[in-house]
Amino acid sequence: MKAVIQRVSRARAEVGDKVVGQIADGLLVLLGITHGDTEADADKLVEKIIKLRIFEDMDGKMNESVSDIDGGILVVSQFTLYADCSKGTRPGFGDAARPEEAEPLYDYFVQKCIDTQLHVETGEFGEHMMLDFVNDGPVTILLES
C-alpha cells in the first residue's frame, strides 16, 4: 500500500460537474493498493498519517499533526501509484490491485480515517476525477506499508 500525502490549504475532488469531496487545511491522501495488501497495512498507514508532524507550530517548525490542527483529510484512490515504467514509455499497472480487491480495502482505510474523529471526505472510487488543491509548503511525502 502506498500513500502520497500532501499538506494542503484546500483540496477538492470533482466527478463531472459535481464536487464529491472537499476540505480546507489538512491532508490530501492519494492511496494506491497492491496485491496482498491487508487491513493491517491500512491500520499502519492511517496511524502514521494522523500522527505525521508536518504542520507548523507557533515557532514555524513542522511539529504538529493533522489531528493537532483539527484538519481534514481528503482520501482519493490512485491506482497509478503502482505504475511500472521500467519498459518502454507506456506504464503497466499489473502491480495495482484489481478494483474488486482494492475497493473493500479502500473503504476500510476511509472508515479507519473516519474513526479518528477528524473531518474526512473522499473522491469516488474508480471514477475519473478532477482534483483541485493548493499544496502548502509545498509538502509532499510518500509512505509505504
N, C-alpha and C positions, 0 to 999 in steps of 0.2 A: 504494500500500500504506500502510495506517495501522496504528499500534500504540499502544494505550493501555497505558502502563507504570505499574504501581502497586508501590511498595515495601511489602512485607508481612512480618509476623512469622509468618504462616502462611496457606496457601491450599489449598483442596481443591475438586475438581470431582467431582460425582456424576451418574451416569445411573441413574435409578430409585433403588434402594437400594444401588447399588454405587459405591464410591469408585474412580474411574478414574485420578485423578492427585492428588498432594498434595506440598507442600513445606513446610519451616519457613522460616527467614529467607531472603528473596530477592525475586524479582520475579514478579508476575502479569502476563503479557503477553496482552492481548486483541488479536487480529490480524485485520484486515479486508483483503480483497483485491479490487481492482477490475480492470476490463478493461484489458488491456495491461500489467499488472504482469509483471515478469520475475524470473529468478533473480538478476540484478544488483541489483534492488530489495531482494530478500530479503537478499543478501550485505551490502548497505549498512546495512540495519536491524539485522541481527544484530551487525555490527561496532560500531555505535553503542550498542546495548543493553548489550552485555557490558562496554563501557568507560565507560558513563554513571556519573559520580561523584555518586551520590545517597545513599550510606550514610555515616553519621557516622564520623569518625576519633576518635582519643583526645581531641582538643580539642573535640569536639562539632560540627565543621564537616563539611558534606557534601563529602567529599574522597575517598571510596573507592567502588569499583565492586563489582558483584556478584561479579566474579572475585576482587577483593581480599579479600572477606569469605568466599569459598568458599561462596556462597549457591546457592540453587536457582532454577530458572526453571520456572514452570507456564505453558504456552502453550495458549490457548483460541481457537478460531476464532470470529470475531464479525462476521458479515456486516452486522449492523445499524449498524456504524460508517459505512457508506455510505448511511444513510437520508437521503432527501430529504424535508424537511418544509416546503418552500417554498410548497406549495399545499395548502390545507385542513389537516385535522388527522390524516389517515391517512398515515403515511410511505410513500414509494415506495422500492423497492430496486433500481431499474434500473441504478444505478451499481455495485452489488455484482456481482462475477464469479459466473457460474453455478457450481454445485458441481463439474461436470466440468472446469472451467477452474481453479477455486480449490484444490481438494483436492491436486492434484500440487504446486502451489506452496507450500501449507501444509506438506505433507510435507517438501519441500525445506528450508523455513525451519526446521522442527523438527530435521532432520538437521544443518543448519549449527549450530544451538544445541548439539546433542549433540557435534559435532566440537570444541567449545570445551573439552571435558572437564569441564564443570560438570554438576551433577545436574539433569537435565531431565525433566519429566513433562508430560503433555498431557491435555486433555479428549478427547472423541470427536467428530471432525468430523461435522457435520450432525445431531448428536443434541441433543435437549432436555436441557440440563444445569442443575443447581443448583450455584452457586458459593458457597462459604463462605470468607471471608477476613477478615483483620484488616489494614487499611491502616495502615501505620506512619508516623506523621507528622501528618496524612496527607500523602503524597507521591504525586501523580498527574501524569504527563507524557504529552503527545500527540506522537508522532513520525510524520512522513510521509516517504516516499521521494521 
